[in-house]
Amino acid sequence: MLQAVEAIIETNGTVRLLEPIQPKHQMRAIITFLEPIEMQGNSKAVLALLQSPAFQTALAGDPEGMEAVIQANRDAWDD
């Protein structure tokens, strides 16, 4: 059975698996080298925002309040 596991290969050649595996016996593996993903444009800005301390510590919004604002905007369209 083939199983794919994502890994990071450090510059010194060390392979670090990104998820735990428990092989029952010694196994062979084939490693495919992927180019690094370079974030640019909007995706880079979104990733920076998601990783920012301000975003990670922000309080969750009020769903009822948000729904009330959405409904008020919908109702305003009928004018």
PEKA-V832695 format. One record per pair of residues at least 12 apart in sequence whose ideal C-beta (glycine too) atoms are under 10 Angstrom apart, sorted by the first residue. I is the first residue (numbers start at 1). GAP is how many residues later the second one is. If there is no record, write none. Layout:
i:gap
I:GAP
I:GAP
This chain:
i:gap
2:28
3:18
3:20
3:24
3:26
4:28
5:12
5:13
5:14
5:15
5:16
5:24
6:12
6:13
6:28
7:12
7:22
7:24
9:22
9:24
9:25
15:14
15:16
17:12
